[in-house]
């Protein structure tokens, strides 16, 4: 049985907006060398009562630490493979 992919569209939107802002800053002459996702794998956020998970890959802590790429994983791979051309650009 296939497990459905974690749909984390809020994360995709958040990351797109931030990368877009970085790209706008580069267009304005800022020297920015890269962007890094907070974590590739899920990790507990103690600040948020261990409810929020920030990784691009879901880790099932209750079932032998099984790992499944989230929708944001596929999106981030597309962005990286396109050298940022997949970002939905918006001027600020």
PDB file as gemmi writes it, atoms N, CA and C in Angstrom:
CRYST1    1.000    1.000    1.000  90.00  90.00  90.00 P 1                      
ATOM      1  N   UNK A   1       0.850  -1.179   0.000  1.00  0.00           N  
ATOM      2  CA  UNK A   1       0.000   0.000   0.000  1.00  0.00           C  
ATOM      3  C   UNK A   1       0.897   1.243   0.000  1.00  0.00           C  
ATOM      4  N   UNK A   2       0.610   2.150  -0.869  1.00  0.00           N  
ATOM      5  CA  UNK A   2       1.391   3.379  -0.986  1.00  0.00           C  
ATOM      6  C   UNK A   2       0.909   4.426   0.016  1.00  0.00           C  
ATOM      7  N   UNK A   3       1.869   5.040   0.702  1.00  0.00           N  
ATOM      8  CA  UNK A   3       1.546   6.091   1.667  1.00  0.00           C  
ATOM      9  C   UNK A   3       1.495   7.415   0.914  1.00  0.00           C  
ATOM     10  N   UNK A   4       0.448   8.223   1.118  1.00  0.00           N  
ATOM     11  CA  UNK A   4       0.365   9.492   0.392  1.00  0.00           C  
ATOM     12  C   UNK A   4       1.502  10.440   0.777  1.00  0.00           C  
ATOM     13  N   UNK A   5       1.949  11.215  -0.185  1.00  0.00           N  
ATOM     14  CA  UNK A   5       3.004  12.194   0.028  1.00  0.00           C  
ATOM     15  C   UNK A   5       2.498  13.304   0.941  1.00  0.00           C  
ATOM     16  N   UNK A   6       3.364  13.751   1.838  1.00  0.00           N  
ATOM     17  CA  UNK A   6       3.017  14.859   2.720  1.00  0.00           C  
ATOM     18  C   UNK A   6       2.886  16.117   1.864  1.00  0.00           C  
ATOM     19  N   UNK A   7       1.716  16.720   1.902  1.00  0.00           N  
ATOM     20  CA  UNK A   7       1.465  17.942   1.138  1.00  0.00           C  
ATOM     21  C   UNK A   7       1.769  19.136   2.036  1.00  0.00           C  
ATOM     22  N   UNK A   8       2.904  19.760   1.812  1.00  0.00           N  
ATOM     23  CA  UNK A   8       3.326  20.906   2.616  1.00  0.00           C  
ATOM     24  C   UNK A   8       3.431  22.154   1.733  1.00  0.00           C  
ATOM     25  N   UNK A   9       2.303  22.482   1.127  1.00  0.00           N  
ATOM     26  CA  UNK A   9       2.265  23.631   0.219  1.00  0.00           C  
ATOM     27  C   UNK A   9       2.616  24.935   0.921  1.00  0.00           C  
ATOM     28  N   UNK A  10       2.333  25.030   2.212  1.00  0.00           N  
ATOM     29  CA  UNK A  10       2.705  26.231   2.976  1.00  0.00           C  
ATOM     30  C   UNK A  10       4.220  26.403   2.966  1.00  0.00           C  
ATOM     31  N   UNK A  11       4.962  25.279   3.055  1.00  0.00           N  
ATOM     32  CA  UNK A  11       6.425  25.354   3.043  1.00  0.00           C  
ATOM     33  C   UNK A  11       6.928  25.771   1.656  1.00  0.00           C  
ATOM     34  N   UNK A  12       6.311  25.239   0.622  1.00  0.00           N  
ATOM     35  CA  UNK A  12       6.695  25.600  -0.742  1.00  0.00           C  
ATOM     36  C   UNK A  12       6.485  27.087  -0.953  1.00  0.00           C  
ATOM     37  N   UNK A  13       5.346  27.601  -0.527  1.00  0.00           N  
ATOM     38  CA  UNK A  13       5.052  29.029  -0.655  1.00  0.00           C  
ATOM     39  C   UNK A  13       6.062  29.858   0.129  1.00  0.00           C  
ATOM     40  N   UNK A  14       6.344  29.456   1.357  1.00  0.00           N  
ATOM     41  CA  UNK A  14       7.292  30.159   2.228  1.00  0.00           C  
ATOM     42  C   UNK A  14       8.676  30.208   1.576  1.00  0.00           C  
ATOM     43  N   UNK A  15       9.141  29.052   1.113  1.00  0.00           N  
ATOM     44  CA  UNK A  15      10.476  28.995   0.511  1.00  0.00           C  
ATOM     45  C   UNK A  15      10.518  29.767  -0.801  1.00  0.00           C  
ATOM     46  N   UNK A  16       9.470  29.670  -1.607  1.00  0.00           N  
ATOM     47  CA  UNK A  16       9.426  30.411  -2.861  1.00  0.00           C  
ATOM     48  C   UNK A  16       9.529  31.911  -2.594  1.00  0.00           C  
ATOM     49  N   UNK A  17       8.770  32.400  -1.612  1.00  0.00           N  
ATOM     50  CA  UNK A  17       8.795  33.830  -1.289  1.00  0.00           C  
ATOM     51  C   UNK A  17      10.184  34.269  -0.838  1.00  0.00           C  
ATOM     52  N   UNK A  18      10.841  33.447  -0.030  1.00  0.00           N  
ATOM     53  CA  UNK A  18      12.168  33.812   0.455  1.00  0.00           C  
ATOM     54  C   UNK A  18      13.220  33.772  -0.660  1.00  0.00           C  
ATOM     55  N   UNK A  19      13.161  32.734  -1.475  1.00  0.00           N  
ATOM     56  CA  UNK A  19      14.126  32.656  -2.583  1.00  0.00           C  
ATOM     57  C   UNK A  19      13.860  33.772  -3.577  1.00  0.00           C  
ATOM     58  N   UNK A  20      12.604  34.105  -3.805  1.00  0.00           N  
ATOM     59  CA  UNK A  20      12.263  35.223  -4.676  1.00  0.00           C  
ATOM     60  C   UNK A  20      12.852  36.520  -4.139  1.00  0.00           C  
ATOM     61  N   UNK A  21      12.738  36.739  -2.823  1.00  0.00           N  
ATOM     62  CA  UNK A  21      13.317  37.954  -2.219  1.00  0.00           C  
ATOM     63  C   UNK A  21      14.831  37.975  -2.387  1.00  0.00           C  
ATOM     64  N   UNK A  22      15.461  36.832  -2.237  1.00  0.00           N  
ATOM     65  CA  UNK A  22      16.909  36.746  -2.443  1.00  0.00           C  
ATOM     66  C   UNK A  22      17.255  37.088  -3.885  1.00  0.00           C  
ATOM     67  N   UNK A  23      16.498  36.553  -4.816  1.00  0.00           N  
ATOM     68  CA  UNK A  23      16.762  36.825  -6.238  1.00  0.00           C  
ATOM     69  C   UNK A  23      16.562  38.312  -6.550  1.00  0.00           C  
ATOM     70  N   UNK A  24      15.555  38.927  -5.934  1.00  0.00           N  
ATOM     71  CA  UNK A  24      15.359  40.367  -6.117  1.00  0.00           C  
ATOM     72  C   UNK A  24      16.539  41.145  -5.558  1.00  0.00           C  
ATOM     73  N   UNK A  25      17.062  40.715  -4.408  1.00  0.00           N  
ATOM     74  CA  UNK A  25      18.222  41.373  -3.813  1.00  0.00           C  
ATOM     75  C   UNK A  25      19.447  41.233  -4.718  1.00  0.00           C  
ATOM     76  N   UNK A  26      19.631  40.061  -5.303  1.00  0.00           N  
ATOM     77  CA  UNK A  26      20.742  39.863  -6.249  1.00  0.00           C  
ATOM     78  C   UNK A  26      20.572  40.788  -7.443  1.00  0.00           C  
ATOM     79  N   UNK A  27      19.341  40.893  -7.949  1.00  0.00           N  
ATOM     80  CA  UNK A  27      19.072  41.808  -9.069  1.00  0.00           C  
ATOM     81  C   UNK A  27      19.430  43.244  -8.711  1.00  0.00           C  
ATOM     82  N   UNK A  28      19.312  43.587  -7.422  1.00  0.00           N  
ATOM     83  CA  UNK A  28      19.643  44.935  -6.944  1.00  0.00           C  
ATOM     84  C   UNK A  28      21.121  45.094  -6.577  1.00  0.00           C  
ATOM     85  N   UNK A  29      21.900  44.033  -6.786  1.00  0.00           N  
ATOM     86  CA  UNK A  29      23.335  44.132  -6.579  1.00  0.00           C  
ATOM     87  C   UNK A  29      23.886  43.506  -5.316  1.00  0.00           C  
ATOM     88  N   UNK A  30      23.058  42.846  -4.515  1.00  0.00           N  
ATOM     89  CA  UNK A  30      23.554  42.208  -3.295  1.00  0.00           C  
ATOM     90  C   UNK A  30      24.378  40.963  -3.639  1.00  0.00           C  
ATOM     91  N   UNK A  31      25.426  40.736  -2.869  1.00  0.00           N  
ATOM     92  CA  UNK A  31      26.296  39.587  -3.051  1.00  0.00           C  
ATOM     93  C   UNK A  31      25.795  38.449  -2.172  1.00  0.00           C  
ATOM     94  N   UNK A  32      24.967  37.581  -2.731  1.00  0.00           N  
ATOM     95  CA  UNK A  32      24.392  36.457  -1.999  1.00  0.00           C  
ATOM     96  C   UNK A  32      24.905  35.185  -2.653  1.00  0.00           C  
ATOM     97  N   UNK A  33      25.410  34.286  -1.835  1.00  0.00           N  
ATOM     98  CA  UNK A  33      26.088  33.089  -2.344  1.00  0.00           C  
ATOM     99  C   UNK A  33      25.208  31.853  -2.401  1.00  0.00           C  
ATOM    100  N   UNK A  34      24.065  31.849  -1.731  1.00  0.00           N  
ATOM    101  CA  UNK A  34      23.244  30.650  -1.776  1.00  0.00           C  
ATOM    102  C   UNK A  34      22.089  30.702  -0.808  1.00  0.00           C  
ATOM    103  N   UNK A  35      21.308  29.659  -0.834  1.00  0.00           N  
ATOM    104  CA  UNK A  35      20.160  29.501   0.055  1.00  0.00           C  
ATOM    105  C   UNK A  35      20.172  28.060   0.545  1.00  0.00           C  
ATOM    106  N   UNK A  36      19.936  27.873   1.823  1.00  0.00           N  
ATOM    107  CA  UNK A  36      19.917  26.537   2.389  1.00  0.00           C  
ATOM    108  C   UNK A  36      18.589  26.296   3.089  1.00  0.00           C  
ATOM    109  N   UNK A  37      18.016  25.126   2.843  1.00  0.00           N  
ATOM    110  CA  UNK A  37      16.826  24.717   3.584  1.00  0.00           C  
ATOM    111  C   UNK A  37      17.227  24.470   5.038  1.00  0.00           C  
ATOM    112  N   UNK A  38      16.319  24.687   5.974  1.00  0.00           N  
ATOM    113  CA  UNK A  38      16.623  24.527   7.396  1.00  0.00           C  
ATOM    114  C   UNK A  38      17.160  23.124   7.670  1.00  0.00           C  
ATOM    115  N   UNK A  39      16.501  22.124   7.139  1.00  0.00           N  
ATOM    116  CA  UNK A  39      16.925  20.748   7.361  1.00  0.00           C  
ATOM    117  C   UNK A  39      16.362  19.874   6.255  1.00  0.00           C  
ATOM    118  N   UNK A  40      17.155  18.928   5.798  1.00  0.00           N  
ATOM    119  CA  UNK A  40      16.625  18.010   4.793  1.00  0.00           C  
ATOM    120  C   UNK A  40      15.696  16.988   5.431  1.00  0.00           C  
ATOM    121  N   UNK A  41      16.015  16.574   6.644  1.00  0.00           N  
ATOM    122  CA  UNK A  41      15.199  15.586   7.349  1.00  0.00           C  
ATOM    123  C   UNK A  41      14.382  16.271   8.437  1.00  0.00           C  
ATOM    124  N   UNK A  42      13.201  15.720   8.704  1.00  0.00           N  
ATOM    125  CA  UNK A  42      12.388  16.228   9.802  1.00  0.00           C  
ATOM    126  C   UNK A  42      13.178  16.181  11.097  1.00  0.00           C  
ATOM    127  N   UNK A  43      12.969  17.188  11.892  1.00  0.00           N  
ATOM    128  CA  UNK A  43      13.513  17.194  13.242  1.00  0.00           C  
ATOM    129  C   UNK A  43      12.475  17.841  14.134  1.00  0.00           C  
ATOM    130  N   UNK A  44      12.509  17.476  15.381  1.00  0.00           N  
ATOM    131  CA  UNK A  44      11.554  18.057  16.313  1.00  0.00           C  
ATOM    132  C   UNK A  44      11.918  19.509  16.597  1.00  0.00           C  
ATOM    133  N   UNK A  45      10.903  20.342  16.716  1.00  0.00           N  
ATOM    134  CA  UNK A  45      11.108  21.716  17.145  1.00  0.00           C  
ATOM    135  C   UNK A  45      10.649  21.806  18.589  1.00  0.00           C  
ATOM    136  N   UNK A  46      11.594  21.879  19.487  1.00  0.00           N  
ATOM    137  CA  UNK A  46      11.256  21.936  20.906  1.00  0.00           C  
ATOM    138  C   UNK A  46      10.491  23.206  21.243  1.00  0.00           C  
ATOM    139  N   UNK A  47      10.771  24.267  20.528  1.00  0.00           N  
ATOM    140  CA  UNK A  47      10.096  25.544  20.771  1.00  0.00           C  
ATOM    141  C   UNK A  47       8.592  25.439  20.506  1.00  0.00           C  
ATOM    142  N   UNK A  48       8.212  24.611  19.547  1.00  0.00           N  
ATOM    143  CA  UNK A  48       6.811  24.482  19.153  1.00  0.00           C  
ATOM    144  C   UNK A  48       6.171  23.205  19.698  1.00  0.00           C  
ATOM    145  N   UNK A  49       6.652  22.733  20.815  1.00  0.00           N  
ATOM    146  CA  UNK A  49       6.040  21.564  21.433  1.00  0.00           C  
ATOM    147  C   UNK A  49       6.197  20.298  20.625  1.00  0.00           C  
ATOM    148  N   UNK A  50       7.261  20.188  19.895  1.00  0.00           N  
ATOM    149  CA  UNK A  50       7.619  19.065  19.026  1.00  0.00           C  
ATOM    150  C   UNK A  50       6.521  18.722  18.009  1.00  0.00           C  
ATOM    151  N   UNK A  51       5.689  19.690  17.679  1.00  0.00           N  
ATOM    152  CA  UNK A  51       4.643  19.446  16.698  1.00  0.00           C  
ATOM    153  C   UNK A  51       5.067  19.818  15.288  1.00  0.00           C  
ATOM    154  N   UNK A  52       5.781  20.925  15.128  1.00  0.00           N  
ATOM    155  CA  UNK A  52       6.207  21.343  13.794  1.00  0.00           C  
ATOM    156  C   UNK A  52       7.442  20.557  13.388  1.00  0.00           C  
ATOM    157  N   UNK A  53       7.493  20.243  12.119  1.00  0.00           N  
ATOM    158  CA  UNK A  53       8.650  19.552  11.566  1.00  0.00           C  
ATOM    159  C   UNK A  53       9.085  20.336  10.334  1.00  0.00           C  
ATOM    160  N   UNK A  54      10.381  20.550  10.201  1.00  0.00           N  
ATOM    161  CA  UNK A  54      10.874  21.482   9.203  1.00  0.00           C  
ATOM    162  C   UNK A  54      11.560  20.849   8.001  1.00  0.00           C  
ATOM    163  N   UNK A  55      11.722  19.562   7.964  1.00  0.00           N  
ATOM    164  CA  UNK A  55      12.488  18.936   6.900  1.00  0.00           C  
ATOM    165  C   UNK A  55      11.747  18.805   5.586  1.00  0.00           C  
ATOM    166  N   UNK A  56      12.514  18.559   4.536  1.00  0.00           N  
ATOM    167  CA  UNK A  56      11.959  18.278   3.218  1.00  0.00           C  
ATOM    168  C   UNK A  56      11.613  16.805   3.075  1.00  0.00           C  
ATOM    169  N   UNK A  57      12.129  15.997   3.983  1.00  0.00           N  
ATOM    170  CA  UNK A  57      11.857  14.562   4.008  1.00  0.00           C  
ATOM    171  C   UNK A  57      11.184  14.234   5.341  1.00  0.00           C  
ATOM    172  N   UNK A  58      10.012  13.631   5.264  1.00  0.00           N  
ATOM    173  CA  UNK A  58       9.279  13.252   6.471  1.00  0.00           C  
ATOM    174  C   UNK A  58       9.944  12.054   7.127  1.00  0.00           C  
ATOM    175  N   UNK A  59      10.101  12.119   8.434  1.00  0.00           N  
ATOM    176  CA  UNK A  59      10.620  11.002   9.217  1.00  0.00           C  
ATOM    177  C   UNK A  59       9.502  10.555  10.147  1.00  0.00           C  
ATOM    178  N   UNK A  60       9.120   9.300  10.017  1.00  0.00           N  
ATOM    179  CA  UNK A  60       8.070   8.746  10.862  1.00  0.00           C  
ATOM    180  C   UNK A  60       8.725   8.200  12.126  1.00  0.00           C  
ATOM    181  N   UNK A  61       8.697   8.979  13.181  1.00  0.00           N  
ATOM    182  CA  UNK A  61       9.354   8.614  14.423  1.00  0.00           C  
ATOM    183  C   UNK A  61       8.658   7.460  15.135  1.00  0.00           C  
ATOM    184  N   UNK A  62       7.433   7.131  14.722  1.00  0.00           N  
ATOM    185  CA  UNK A  62       6.697   6.047  15.365  1.00  0.00           C  
ATOM    186  C   UNK A  62       6.825   4.712  14.634  1.00  0.00           C  
ATOM    187  N   UNK A  63       7.377   4.727  13.415  1.00  0.00           N  
ATOM    188  CA  UNK A  63       7.453   3.502  12.606  1.00  0.00           C  
ATOM    189  C   UNK A  63       8.854   3.329  12.018  1.00  0.00           C  
ATOM    190  N   UNK A  64       9.786   2.992  12.883  1.00  0.00           N  
ATOM    191  CA  UNK A  64      11.148   2.623  12.471  1.00  0.00           C  
ATOM    192  C   UNK A  64      11.865   3.716  11.679  1.00  0.00           C  
ATOM    193  N   UNK A  65      11.521   4.972  11.929  1.00  0.00           N  
ATOM    194  CA  UNK A  65      12.172   6.124  11.285  1.00  0.00           C  
ATOM    195  C   UNK A  65      12.087   6.073   9.762  1.00  0.00           C  
ATOM    196  N   UNK A  66      10.980   5.568   9.253  1.00  0.00           N  
ATOM    197  CA  UNK A  66      10.777   5.538   7.799  1.00  0.00           C  
ATOM    198  C   UNK A  66      10.841   6.955   7.255  1.00  0.00           C  
ATOM    199  N   UNK A  67      11.429   7.107   6.078  1.00  0.00           N  
ATOM    200  CA  UNK A  67      11.596   8.423   5.459  1.00  0.00           C  
ATOM    201  C   UNK A  67      10.839   8.476   4.134  1.00  0.00           C  
ATOM    202  N   UNK A  68      10.138   9.605   3.947  1.00  0.00           N  
ATOM    203  CA  UNK A  68       9.384   9.832   2.711  1.00  0.00           C  
ATOM    204  C   UNK A  68       9.574  11.272   2.269  1.00  0.00           C  
ATOM    205  N   UNK A  69      10.002  11.492   1.036  1.00  0.00           N  
ATOM    206  CA  UNK A  69      10.101  12.870   0.545  1.00  0.00           C  
ATOM    207  C   UNK A  69       8.738  13.547   0.554  1.00  0.00           C  
ATOM    208  N   UNK A  70       8.710  14.795   1.000  1.00  0.00           N  
ATOM    209  CA  UNK A  70       7.482  15.596   0.989  1.00  0.00           C  
ATOM    210  C   UNK A  70       7.351  16.281  -0.369  1.00  0.00           C  
ATOM    211  N   UNK A  71       6.212  16.917  -0.602  1.00  0.00           N  
ATOM    212  CA  UNK A  71       6.017  17.680  -1.846  1.00  0.00           C  
ATOM    213  C   UNK A  71       7.084  18.759  -1.975  1.00  0.00           C  
ATOM    214  N   UNK A  72       7.488  19.367  -0.858  1.00  0.00           N  
ATOM    215  CA  UNK A  72       8.510  20.417  -0.899  1.00  0.00           C  
ATOM    216  C   UNK A  72       9.867  19.875  -1.345  1.00  0.00           C  
ATOM    217  N   UNK A  73      10.138  18.606  -1.097  1.00  0.00           N  
ATOM    218  CA  UNK A  73      11.370  17.975  -1.561  1.00  0.00           C  
ATOM    219  C   UNK A  73      11.423  18.005  -3.088  1.00  0.00           C  
ATOM    220  N   UNK A  74      10.330  17.551  -3.710  1.00  0.00           N  
ATOM    221  CA  UNK A  74      10.268  17.538  -5.174  1.00  0.00           C  
ATOM    222  C   UNK A  74      10.351  18.957  -5.737  1.00  0.00           C  
ATOM    223  N   UNK A  75       9.667  19.892  -5.077  1.00  0.00           N  
ATOM    224  CA  UNK A  75       9.692  21.286  -5.523  1.00  0.00           C  
ATOM    225  C   UNK A  75      11.104  21.858  -5.429  1.00  0.00           C  
ATOM    226  N   UNK A  76      11.781  21.640  -4.289  1.00  0.00           N  
ATOM    227  CA  UNK A  76      13.127  22.181  -4.088  1.00  0.00           C  
ATOM    228  C   UNK A  76      14.105  21.571  -5.077  1.00  0.00           C  
ATOM    229  N   UNK A  77      13.943  20.291  -5.400  1.00  0.00           N  
ATOM    230  CA  UNK A  77      14.788  19.644  -6.409  1.00  0.00           C  
ATOM    231  C   UNK A  77      14.587  20.308  -7.768  1.00  0.00           C  
ATOM    232  N   UNK A  78      13.349  20.593  -8.113  1.00  0.00           N  
ATOM    233  CA  UNK A  78      13.060  21.271  -9.385  1.00  0.00           C  
ATOM    234  C   UNK A  78      13.700  22.652  -9.413  1.00  0.00           C  
ATOM    235  N   UNK A  79      13.614  23.390  -8.309  1.00  0.00           N  
ATOM    236  CA  UNK A  79      14.230  24.718  -8.223  1.00  0.00           C  
ATOM    237  C   UNK A  79      15.738  24.613  -8.388  1.00  0.00           C  
ATOM    238  N   UNK A  80      16.347  23.663  -7.680  1.00  0.00           N  
ATOM    239  CA  UNK A  80      17.804  23.499  -7.766  1.00  0.00           C  
ATOM    240  C   UNK A  80      18.229  23.084  -9.166  1.00  0.00           C  
ATOM    241  N   UNK A  81      17.512  22.125  -9.761  1.00  0.00           N  
ATOM    242  CA  UNK A  81      17.855  21.647 -11.109  1.00  0.00           C  
ATOM    243  C   UNK A  81      17.710  22.749 -12.156  1.00  0.00           C  
ATOM    244  N   UNK A  82      16.805  23.708 -11.918  1.00  0.00           N  
ATOM    245  CA  UNK A  82      16.571  24.792 -12.882  1.00  0.00           C  
ATOM    246  C   UNK A  82      17.426  26.015 -12.579  1.00  0.00           C  
ATOM    247  N   UNK A  83      18.299  25.914 -11.561  1.00  0.00           N  
ATOM    248  CA  UNK A  83      19.118  27.059 -11.133  1.00  0.00           C  
ATOM    249  C   UNK A  83      18.252  28.262 -10.771  1.00  0.00           C  
ATOM    250  N   UNK A  84      17.100  27.990 -10.195  1.00  0.00           N  
ATOM    251  CA  UNK A  84      16.211  29.045  -9.737  1.00  0.00           C  
ATOM    252  C   UNK A  84      15.167  29.494 -10.741  1.00  0.00           C  
ATOM    253  N   UNK A  85      15.238  28.995 -11.954  1.00  0.00           N  
ATOM    254  CA  UNK A  85      14.253  29.427 -12.959  1.00  0.00           C  
ATOM    255  C   UNK A  85      12.831  28.976 -12.624  1.00  0.00           C  
ATOM    256  N   UNK A  86      12.683  27.976 -11.763  1.00  0.00           N  
ATOM    257  CA  UNK A  86      11.351  27.489 -11.388  1.00  0.00           C  
ATOM    258  C   UNK A  86      10.687  28.359 -10.327  1.00  0.00           C  
ATOM    259  N   UNK A  87      11.403  29.336  -9.794  1.00  0.00           N  
ATOM    260  CA  UNK A  87      10.822  30.214  -8.781  1.00  0.00           C  
ATOM    261  C   UNK A  87       9.772  31.114  -9.428  1.00  0.00           C  
ATOM    262  N   UNK A  88       8.629  31.227  -8.773  1.00  0.00           N  
ATOM    263  CA  UNK A  88       7.603  32.166  -9.232  1.00  0.00           C  
ATOM    264  C   UNK A  88       8.036  33.549  -8.780  1.00  0.00           C  
ATOM    265  N   UNK A  89       8.481  34.359  -9.738  1.00  0.00           N  
ATOM    266  CA  UNK A  89       9.062  35.658  -9.418  1.00  0.00           C  
ATOM    267  C   UNK A  89       7.979  36.702  -9.228  1.00  0.00           C  
ATOM    268  N   UNK A  90       8.266  37.604  -8.302  1.00  0.00           N  
ATOM    269  CA  UNK A  90       7.398  38.742  -8.022  1.00  0.00           C  
ATOM    270  C   UNK A  90       8.290  39.875  -7.553  1.00  0.00           C  
ATOM    271  N   UNK A  91       8.130  41.036  -8.158  1.00  0.00           N  
ATOM    272  CA  UNK A  91       8.917  42.206  -7.739  1.00  0.00           C  
ATOM    273  C   UNK A  91       8.316  42.769  -6.458  1.00  0.00           C  
ATOM    274  N   UNK A  92       9.176  43.313  -5.593  1.00  0.00           N  
ATOM    275  CA  UNK A  92       8.714  43.931  -4.345  1.00  0.00           C  
ATOM    276  C   UNK A  92       8.892  45.416  -4.409  1.00  0.00           C  
TER     277      UNK A  92                                                      
END                                                                             
